[in-house]
Amino acid sequence: MSSDPYDVPTPPPALGAVVEQERGSLPFALIHGEALVACAAWALGDAGVLAVDLGTEWAGIVDSGEPFVVHDSLCPMTPAAFIAECVAIAVETDTVVVGVRPVTDTVKRLEDGEIGATVDRSELLAVASPIVLPAGVVAALDGLPSLDFAELVTALRARYPVEFRQAPLSAVRVRDADDIRLLEALTRP
């Protein structure tokens, strides 16, 4: 991964979209004075990905012969260099590439309605952003199976090889206003 977030390698051509649907009003909250969705869109563009609307006919995306990048508006500060790197890996390996973060919360099993054993966090990953579909996968699909990133990854893993790439801390998914304040502090210039 590039150590300089402003040093964006030139990725292969790709199409992509920023997902703000099914996320309530949070994508329109502000970070550094800008809407989360706008920050995510700028990162996608800075990564060299040509943004298209999610309403674009899937056949047109397939006809482009390019990979497709799905970027979550709730991961607004994902560095463009990381997105570009994921695109390059997806093209080079013909594999779906998914940005992930380690799970830091304590997770417990539910056993017969009772709180059970603690799950080993080292075995868990939190889906972040982006999800990059190589052109072959794009061509095999009729569209995105889901806009929920965890569901999308589950559906893709059932049919295609998937490579998980650890995303930088700034690519963390926000869940509420408190998360946005923390991310803003973390990414303050």
N, C-alpha and C positions, 0 to 999 in steps of 0.2 A: 504494500500500500504506500502511496506517496506520503511522505512526511510533511510536506508543505501543502496546506489546504488550498492555496492559491495557485499551485503548480498543477494545472489540469492537463493531463496527456490528451492527445488527439485520439478520440475513440473512433471505431468504425461508425459509419452512418447508422442511425437508429431513430425509430419513432418512439414516442412515449406520451404518457398522460399522468396528470396529477389527480389523485382521487380525493374528492371532498364529499362525495355522496355518502349517505348513511353514517355520517359522523356528527350530526347535529350542527350547532352553530360554532363549535370550537375551531374549525378551520378559518373562521373569519375573526378570531381573536387576534390581538396584536402582540408581536414580539419585535423589539427594537423599532417600534412605531409602524410596523408593516403587518399586514394580515399573514397568518401562517401559510395560507394557500399561495399567496404571492411569493413568499420566500422560497417555498418548495418549487414553484414554477421557475423562478430565477435560477435555482440550483440545477434544475433539469436543463434549461437552456445553456447555462454556463458549462455544462458537461458535454455540450455538442449534440444533445438530443432534440430532434424536431418535435415540438409538442403538438399533439392532435387532441381533439375533443373526444371524450369517452363515447359520445354519440356517433362517432364516425363509423361507417359501415365496416364490419370486420373484414369483408372481402377486399376492401381497399387497403387495409393494413396488410393483409396477406399478400396482395399483389405487389406491394412495395419490395418484398423480398428481404426486408430488414428486420432486425430484432425489435422487440417491443419492451419498453421500460414502463413499469407501473411504479409510481412514486406516491407515497402517502403524504397528504397535507399535514398529518399529525406528526411527521418527522421533518419539520420545516428546515432544520439547520444541517441536514445531511450534506456534507461537502461535495461539491461538484466533482472533485478529483476522485472521490470514492465511487460515485455513480459512473463516471467514465471508466474506472478500473473494472467495475462489475460488468459493464457492457463489453469491454475488451475480452474478459475471461469467458463470458457467455458465447461470444463469437468464436474464440479460439478453441474452446472445448466442446461446443455444441451442447451445452448443459444449461439448465435453468440456474441462475445465480440469485441468491437471496441474502440480503443484508440482515444480520442478526446481532443481538446484544445478549450478554450473559444475564441470567436471571439472578437478581440479588435479594428478592423477597423470600421469606420462609414459606415453603409450600408443604401442606400436610395432606395426607391421604384421608379419604372419607371411607370408613369401614363400618358397614351395618348401621349407618346413621350416626356414628360416633367419630370424633376426630381421632385419626390414627397416627401412624408413623410419619416422621419428617422425610420428605423426598430429597434425595441428594441433588442439590442445585447444579452440580457439575454435569449432570445428565440433561439439563434443561436449557433451552434457548428461547429468547423472546424475538419474534419476528419484528424487524424494523423496516428499513427501506434502503434500496429499491428491491424490486423483484424484476429480473431481466429474463425475458423469454427469447431464446435464440430463434432465428427465422424458421427453422424446421418445426419447432413447437408451435409457433404462431400459425403456420400453415395447417397443422394437424387439429387445431382447435376451431370451434364454431364461434368463439368469443371467450371472454373471461368467465370462468366458472363462478366467480364470486368477487365482490369488492371488499370483503372482509379478508385481510391479509393472511390471518392464520388459516382460514378455510381455503383460501386460494392456494397456499403452500401445500396443505394437506391434499387437495385435489391434484395438484401438479406432481407431487411425490408419488402418487398412486400410479402414474403413467410414464413419468420421465425421470432421468437422473437429475438430481438437485445438488448443487454445491452451496454450502453455507459459508459466508464470509463475515468475519467479525467487523461490524461497523464501528466507526469511532464514537466516542461518548456523545459527541454533538448530534449524532443521528438518532438519539433516543426518541421514543414515541411519547408524546405528551398525552395525558389523560384528563387534565383539568387546569384551572388557572394557576394553582400552586406549581404544577410541573412546568408551566410556561415561564413563571418567574425564575425557577431554578435554571431552566435552559437559557434564559436570557442572561442570567448572571454568569453562567458557564461560557457563553459565547460572546460576551462583551468584548468589543475590540480594544 
